[in-house]
Amino acid sequence: MRYITAGESHGPELTAIIEGLPAGLPLTEEDINLELARRQTGYGRGGRMKIEKDQVRITSGIRHGKTLGSPVTLVVENNDWKNWTTVMSVAEVPEKDKKLRRVARPRPGHADLVGGMKYHHDDLRNVLERSSARETTMRVAIGAVAKKILSELGIIVAGHVTCLGGIHAKLPENLSIQEIQKISNASDVRVIDPDVEQEMKDLIDETKKKGDTIGGIVEVLVGGVPAGLGSYVQWDTKLDAKIAQAVVSINAFKGVEFGVGFEAGSLPGSQVMDEILWDEQDGYTRRSNNLGGFEGGMTNGEPIVVRGVMKPIPTLYKPLQSVDIDTKEPYKASVERSDSTAVPAASVVAESVVATVVANELLQKFPSDSFAELKTSVAEYREYLKNY
């Protein structure tokens, strides 16, 4: 499975094309719209979420509710486009109109300045329109398709916030992934620790009043994944490495860890390695899951546990110092509409990109011209693992 996205933040629409989906996968626009709606919720979101009510149109690759095996095209229209038709016009416009909403003062921490330098743009809007986190709309749409594949194969994906602005949530032990998913979806900040929810909301409100932004850490869990996805034979076949790339590719994400993560550097091996068990019902299992479901770049049958850290959004209502690219004089950076935090929404995006990588790995490993063929192959492989 491969995909590509296109579109600008204030352009007419966002587009994704997915190729390599098996034929016969049940898929509707509502399956995707449910995930798009989750991305737009979360305490601390800004004015853009009040304008855009993302709804997908499927324009190819599906007939009568099932995929055809041909490329699937997804389109999400930008409702705000009506206010940007001249600024973002595809056609040539008068010289005076080219200066409308021109950006010459790059924002620290954003792609503005370096993108302008790289592509020789004298209007940094040409950079920020595509580098905007609005692009994650289509990655969530693609992730919804991936989640549909996974759910049909008995694999569940859940995400939640573990830290927001320095406030850490306590993670209750022995919660199932289904329970984590339910609790997270019911929380405005996607946290499963009710004791810190209001504290996080208060911090978001306080941060907004100051014109500042805050980041945090999100965790994604994937349950029901069979052992043996990925490979140890080459650097680019390791599945945890592919997931790490996908997570860090999300706008504003700066780090990733699996299982106990960076804490492993401070622990002895006896407290990190997951002891191997076996019984007739489940086959091979692990006593713990400190390695986050991976050994040697391959899934080991335990849930995948991956966390990503998101920096504060670089667009501040209290702008930082920058330099005007025309005059080279110091100025306060430009202000675009923004959120005080997008960490709760980012947990949904993280779910989507992780689900996409895992689904793609399944399609690579098993015969997948048709979905019926894929389901049969996965079921047979699970039975083989139990009897190995």
N, C-alpha and C positions, 0 to 999 in steps of 0.2 A: 504494500500500500504506500502510495506517495501522494503528497498534496502540495498545493501552492496557494497562497493568499494574495489578494491585491486590494487596493483601495486606500484612500486618504481619509483622515479623521473628519474633515468637513467636505469631502467629496460627495457625489450622489449616492454611492453605495459601496459596500464591502462585498468581496467575492472570494469564494474558495472552490477549488476543483480537487476532488479526491478520485484517484485512480487505483484500481486493484482491489476493490471491495468484492467479496464473493457474491454471486448471483443468488437471489432467493432470501436475502436478509430482510426481515420485516422492519420497515423504517417509515416514519411519518414526520411531517413538519412539526407536530406537537412534541415528539420525542426531543427534538432540537430546541424548540421554543421554551420548554421547561428548564433546560440548562441555561439558556440565554437569560431567562428571568432571574435565575439564581445569581448570575454574574452581576446583575444590576442592583442587587440588594446589599444590605450591610450598612451598619451605622458609620456615618462619616462621609458618605458619598456626596458629591457636589451637584451643581445645577444641571450638568449634562444628562444625568440619569433621569431628570424630570422631563427632559425634552425627548430623549430617545426611548422608545418602548420597542426593543428589538424583536422583530419577527422575521423568520427565515422564509424564503421562497425556494423551493427545489425546482430547478428548471431543466434538469436532465438526469438520466441514469436510474430513475425509479418509475415503475408502472404498476398501477393497482396495488400500491402499498408495499412493494418489494423491489429490492435492487435488481438490476438487469445484468450486472457484471461489467457494464460500460461506465465511463466517468460520471460521477455525480457532481453537479454544480449547485452550490449554495449561494444565495444572495440575501444580504440584509441591507435595506435602504436606510440612509441617514435622514431622519426627519428634519434635522437642522440645515440640510442642504439649501432649502429655500432662502435662507438668510446669507448664503455664501456663493450664489450662482455667478456673481461677477468676480469675486475674489478668487474663486477656484475654477473659473471657466476653462474648459479645454480649448476653446477657440481663442484666437488672438483678440486682445482688448486694447482700447486706446491707452496711450502712454500714461495718462493721468490715473487711469483705473489700476494700473500695475502697482501703484503705491498704496492702494487700499489694504489696510491690515498688514503692511510690510513689516517684517521683523528684522531689526538690525542690532538688537541688543540680546546676545545669547544668554541663556539661563545656565548658571553653574549646575553641573550634575546631569545635564540633559545632552542630547546628541547635537544640539543646535550648531555650536561653533565648529566642532570637528567635522560634522557632516557637511557644513558649508565649505570648509577648507578642502575636504576630499573631493566633492563634486563641483567645485567652482561656482557655488551659488552666491549671488549678491543679495538674495532675499532668503533669510533663514526659515521662512515659512515652508519653503520647498523641502526642508529637512523635517521639521517638527510635525508636519501633517502625517507623514508615514511612520515616524518613530514614536508617535503617540501610542499610549496603551489601548487606544480604541481598536488597534489591530487584534487585540486578544479576543475581541468578539468572535472572530472567525476561528480562532483556535479553540474556543469553547464550543462552537458549532461542530467543528471536526471532532472534538473530544466527545460530544454527545453521540456521534455515530460510533466512535470507538467504544464508548460505554455500552451501547446497544449490543455490539458484538460480544463484549465481555459478559454482560448480564445473561445473554442467551447461552453462554457457556458455563454459567454458575460462578462467575467471578464478580466480586463487588468492590467498588471504589468509594472511599470516604475521605473527606478532608476537614481539617479544623485548625483553629488558631491556637498556638501554644504560648505565644508571647506577643504583646502589643505595647509598644512604647516603653519597654522595660518591665511591664507587669506580666508575670509568668503565671500561667494556669497550672494548677495541680491536675495531674492526669490520673483519674481513678483506675485502679487495677481491675483486671478481669472483665472489662467492658468488651462486648463483641463489636466487630466492625459495623454491624447493622445498628447497634445501639449508639455508637459514636456518630454514625451518619444521621440518625434521627435527632439526637440532641443538638448536634451542630446546626442542622437545618432549621431548628426551632429558635436558635439564638441570633440576635441582631448582630453580634460580633463573631459568630461562628465559633464559640468557645464551649467546651464541655464541662467547665468548672463554673457553676453558678455563683460561687462566692466572689469571683473577680469581674463578673459581667458588668455590674454597675460602675465599678471602679474604672474599667476600660472606657465605658461611655463618658464618664465624667472627664477623663483625660482627653478624649477626643474633642469634647466641647471646649475644654480649656485651651487646647492646642489651636482650635479653629479661631477662638477669640484673639489669640496672639498672632494670627496670620501665619502660623507655622504648620509643619507636617510631621507625622511619626510613621515609623516602620514597624516591622515585627517578624515573627517566624510562623510558618504554616507547616503542618504535617499532613502527608497523604499516606493512606494505608490501602493496600490492595490484597484482598483475601480470596482464597480459592485458586491461586496461581499454581499450576503443576510444577514440579521440579524439572530442571533441565532447559529452561528458556535462557537464551544467551549461550556464550561459549568462552572458553579460556584460551582458544588457539591463536587468536590475534587481538591486538589492542582494540580494534574497532568492532569486534564481535561481542565484547563484554556488555551485558544488558544494563548493569548498574551504571556503566560509563555513558551509555546512550540516554538513560534517564537523567543523569546528572547534567548532561548537555541540554536536554529539553527544559529542565527546571531553571537553569541559569539563563536560558534564552528568553524567559519571561521578563517583560519590562521591569527594571529596577531590582531584579534579584541578583544578589552578589555572592551567594554561597550555598552549598548543599552538603548534606550528610545523611548517612544511612544508619539505622539502628542506634547504638549508643554514640555513633558519630565521632566528633573530635574528643569526646571524653575517653575514647579508647587509648589515646596517647598518654593518659595518666593512670591507666589501670594495668595490673598484671594480666598475662594471657589467660590465667585460670578464671578470671572474672569477665573475659570477653568472648572466648570461644563457646559455641553452643554444642553441648554434649548430644550425641546421637542416640536415639531410642528406636525400638521397633516393636510392633505388635501386629497380630494377624488382621485386625480390623483396619488400621490406618497405614500399615507399612512403616516406612522410616519417618520419624519426626525428630524434633529437637527439644531439649529440656528448656531452653530459653530462646530468645530471638534477638540477641545483642547485635548480630551482624545485619539485622534488617532484612532478612530473607535472602541473602546472597552469600555464596561462597565461590571464589574463583571466577567472578563475573557472571555466574549462573544462579538462577533461582533454586532454592533448596527445598521448596514446598511450604515454608513458613510464610506468613504475610509479608509483603514488601512494606517497609517502613522508611519513608524518605522525608526529610525536612529541608525547606529552603528559607533563606533569610532575605527579606525585602527591605531595601533602604527606604528612608522617607522620600515621598514624592518630591522631585526637584522644583516643581512649580510652586512658589510661595506667594501668598498675598502680602508677605513682608519680604519683598525681593532683596536678594543679595547683590553685592557689587559685581558689576561686569564692565565690559568695554564695548563701546559702540564701534562696529566694524567699519563704519564710514569715516568717523572723525578720530578714532582711536582714543577718545576721551572716556574717562570713567563715568559710568552711569549705573543706575539701579536696573537690574535685569527686567525684561518684559514679563508681564503677568498674563498668562492664559487661564481660562476657567479650569479649576482643579478641585480635587478632594483634599480634605485634611488627612485622610488615610484611606488606602484602598486594600489594606491587608485582609479584611474579611472576604472581599471579592476576589483577591488574589488566591485565596485557598481554593476557590472554584476553578480558577484558571489552572492552578497547579494540578488539581484532580484531572483536568482535561488533557494536559500535556503528558502526564504520566500514563493515563489510560490509552492515549494514542500510541505511545511507544510500546506498551505491553501488547495491545491489539495487533500492532504491526509485526511484532515478534512472533505471535501465534500464527499469523498469516504466512510468515516466512517458513516456519517450521513444519506446518501441516498442509496437506492438499487443501486448496481453498478456492477452486474455481466456482464451486457452489457451496452455499452455507450448509446444506445437508451433509455434504462430503466432509466439511470442516468439523461439524458436531460429532459425526461418527468417528473421525480420526482422533479427536481429542478424548472422547470417551474410551476408545481402545487404548490410548496411551496412558490414561489414568489407571486403567486396570493393570496394564503392564507394570507401572511403577509400584503398585501395591504388592505385586508378586515377585518383584526383583530380588 
